[in-house]
Amino acid sequence: MIQTSARPVVIDFTCEHSAPCELLSPILETMSRDAAGRIGFYQINVERERELARKLSVTSIPTVMLYADGELVTKSVGYKPKDVLQDILYSELP
């Protein structure tokens, strides 16, 4: 998915029963709708995908990563309000 995507990809590493993840989820859903067709948004549950989370050095949740052209562009760890998260992610896009 990351390597083959022609558009930027945002990955939200999350887990169930995490208050910060539950707060962040609707923000990312809104951002996904707003960026439909330009940026791919995906959610990965670290409890089900432990090996992938380990491979990508996810040590805290929520962790949001932005990939472009198959490369990690930026990463945000912990809950951030929508405006802050947009600044972090979108300021790094080409």
C-alpha positions as CSV (number, residue, x, y, z in Angstrom):
1,M,0.0,0.0,0.0
2,I,2.7,2.5,1.0
3,Q,5.1,1.5,-1.8
4,T,2.6,1.4,-4.6
5,S,0.4,4.4,-3.9
6,A,0.5,7.2,-6.4
7,R,-0.9,9.6,-3.8
8,P,0.2,10.4,-0.3
9,V,-0.9,8.0,2.4
10,V,-1.8,8.8,6.0
11,I,-1.7,5.8,8.4
12,D,-3.3,6.0,11.8
13,F,-1.9,3.4,14.2
14,T,-4.6,2.9,16.9
15,C,-6.1,0.4,19.3
16,E,-9.4,-0.2,20.9
17,H,-10.2,1.2,24.3
18,S,-7.7,4.0,24.0
19,A,-9.2,7.4,24.9
20,P,-6.7,9.4,22.8
21,C,-7.3,7.1,19.8
22,E,-11.1,7.5,20.2
23,L,-10.7,11.3,20.3
24,L,-8.5,11.3,17.2
25,S,-10.6,8.9,15.1
26,P,-13.4,11.4,14.1
27,I,-10.8,14.0,13.3
28,L,-9.0,11.7,10.9
29,E,-12.4,10.7,9.4
30,T,-13.2,14.3,8.7
31,M,-9.7,14.9,7.2
32,S,-10.1,11.8,5.0
33,R,-13.4,13.1,3.6
34,D,-11.9,16.5,3.0
35,A,-9.0,15.1,1.1
36,A,-10.9,12.4,-0.8
37,G,-9.0,11.4,-3.9
38,R,-5.9,13.3,-3.0
39,I,-4.7,11.5,0.1
40,G,-5.3,7.9,1.2
41,F,-6.2,7.4,4.8
42,Y,-5.9,4.1,6.5
43,Q,-6.3,2.9,10.1
44,I,-4.3,0.0,11.5
45,N,-5.0,-1.7,14.9
46,V,-1.7,-2.3,16.6
47,E,-3.2,-5.1,18.6
48,R,-4.0,-7.1,15.4
49,E,-0.9,-5.9,13.5
50,R,1.8,-6.1,16.1
51,E,4.6,-7.1,13.6
52,L,3.8,-4.2,11.3
53,A,3.7,-1.7,14.2
54,R,7.1,-3.1,15.4
55,K,8.6,-2.9,11.9
56,L,7.5,0.7,11.6
57,S,8.8,1.6,15.1
58,V,5.3,2.5,16.5
59,T,5.9,2.7,20.2
60,S,3.0,4.8,21.3
61,I,-0.6,5.3,20.2
62,P,-2.1,7.0,18.5
63,T,0.7,7.4,15.9
64,V,-0.1,9.0,12.6
65,M,2.4,8.7,9.7
66,L,2.4,10.4,6.4
67,Y,4.1,8.7,3.4
68,A,4.7,10.2,0.0
69,D,6.4,8.4,-2.9
70,G,6.9,5.3,-0.6
71,E,8.9,7.3,2.0
72,L,8.0,8.4,5.5
73,V,7.6,12.2,5.3
74,T,6.5,13.0,8.9
75,K,5.1,11.4,12.0
76,S,2.8,12.6,14.8
77,V,2.6,10.8,18.2
78,G,-0.2,11.3,20.6
79,Y,-3.5,13.2,20.3
80,K,-3.4,16.5,18.4
81,P,-6.3,18.8,17.7
82,K,-7.4,18.9,14.0
83,D,-5.7,22.2,13.2
84,V,-2.4,21.1,14.7
85,L,-2.5,17.7,13.0
86,Q,-3.4,19.3,9.6
87,D,-0.4,21.7,10.0
88,I,1.9,18.8,10.8
89,L,0.8,16.6,7.9
90,Y,-0.2,19.0,5.2
91,S,2.8,21.3,5.5
92,E,5.0,18.4,4.5
93,L,3.2,17.6,1.3
94,P,4.8,18.5,-2.1
